[in-house]
Amino acid sequence: MNIRRPKIAVIGAGWAGLSAAVSLIQRADIALFEAGRQAGGRARALAGKDDGFSFLDNGQHILLGAYHGVQTLMQHIGVQPESAFLRQPLQWYIHEGLQFQTASLPAPWHLLVGILLAKNLSFSLKIKLLSDMSALQRWAGHHKTDLTVAKWLRTRNVPRSLLGQFWQPLVWGALNTPLEQASLRILCNVLNDGVWSEKANSDYLLPKQDLGR
Ligand SMILES: Cc1cc2nc3c(=O)[nH]c(=O)nc-3n(C[C@H](O)[C@H](O)[C@H](O)COP(=O)(O)OP(=O)(O)OC[C@H]3O[C@@H](n4cnc5c(N)ncnc54)[C@H](O)[C@@H]3O)c2cc1C
């Protein structure tokens, strides 16, 4: 019996399109359409021209240990994540402000000890930060509805210094959204996957070469 393979068009050769194409290739005939001259989408490198650079990376991409799908995809195409990335503990660095790095301990001790040893933060603010994080974890388990991160922070009376040194940059970095619009539930999901669940998930994976390759 002649079983015809389905024909599937994938639009866009960014990471999403490339992942879809690689996942489907065994079971279907794939046509991958890309409007740009090279694959990679927002995570591609651009060939340099007359600007003195041989190539221009489109933004330093920092991945997290929690990006299991990306690592599986890489293994699938023959790239070993251990050799493709430099693995570093999560580091928080605000110039002349809050600075810490996670400790080499299982979760949640990696974060707890990291924050207790943080630079440029008083002991009382360290305790406040840890107690707010712990309250956020409890919130995630007990509430079905959502609210904005800003609203929740107001209920916790978070001091201005912790807003500026921690919550604001965290939410911009993790959700690309201002506090007044950011979803508390999505923030909890990201923190749960990336920081609270396992120490290894919170590690930074720094690409040793541009992601276009
Ligand atoms: C400067 C910068 C820094 C970043 N840093 C990080 C980071 O540190 N860590 C992190 O996790 N993420 C980072 N990101 C985000 C990350 O790059 C993106 O989330 C990811 O690349 C998105 O992949 P995608 O496939 O969903 O979309 P895209 O990369 O946008 O790919 C979409 C592709 O579809 C093509 N396309 C669109 N419409 C059509 C059409 N009609 N026909 C044909 N082709 C089409 C586009 O040309 C593009 O190539 C950063 C992004 C930027 C711009």
The ligand as a Gaussian input file, in Angstrom:
#p B3LYP/6-31G(d) Opt

LIG

0 1
 C       18.793000      41.558000      20.436000
 C       18.055000      40.339000      20.961000
 C       18.544000      39.661000      22.080000
 C       17.879000      38.542000      22.573000
 N       18.396000      37.878000      23.654000
 C       17.817000      36.750000      24.087000
 C       18.411000      36.008000      25.150000
 O       19.441000      36.394000      25.702000
 N       17.808000      34.859000      25.556000
 C       16.645000      34.414000      24.955000
 O       16.153000      33.355000      25.365000
 N       16.052000      35.086000      23.955000
 C       16.616000      36.240000      23.507000
 N       16.044000      36.937000      22.477000
 C       14.784000      36.425000      21.919000
 C       15.018000      35.309000      20.888000
 O       15.940000      35.730000      19.907000
 C       13.677000      35.015000      20.210000
 O       12.710000      34.679000      21.196000
 C       13.752000      33.845000      19.247000
 O       14.838000      33.958000      18.356000
 C       12.426000      33.833000      18.476000
 O       12.448000      32.768000      17.557000
 P       11.192000      32.549000      16.621000
 O       11.521000      31.447000      15.684000
 O        9.964000      32.390000      17.439000
 O       10.968000      33.935000      15.841000
 P       11.979000      34.754000      14.900000
 O       13.388000      34.574000      15.307000
 O       11.428000      36.138000      14.800000
 O       11.824000      34.028000      13.473000
 C       10.765000      34.280000      12.591000
 C       11.294000      34.072000      11.177000
 O       10.187000      34.068000      10.291000
 C       10.512000      34.832000       9.136000
 N        9.228000      35.257000       8.576000
 C        8.290000      36.033000       9.163000
 N        7.221000      36.152000       8.360000
 C        7.499000      35.416000       7.244000
 C        6.760000      35.142000       6.053000
 N        5.536000      35.622000       5.847000
 N        7.344000      34.354000       5.120000
 C        8.595000      33.849000       5.308000
 N        9.334000      34.065000       6.431000
 C        8.770000      34.844000       7.380000
 C       11.383000      35.960000       9.658000
 O       12.203000      36.503000       8.654000
 C       12.220000      35.208000      10.724000
 O       13.418000      34.661000      10.177000
 C       16.680000      38.083000      21.961000
 C       16.188000      38.756000      20.833000
 C       16.867000      39.874000      20.328000
 C       16.318000      40.573000      19.104000

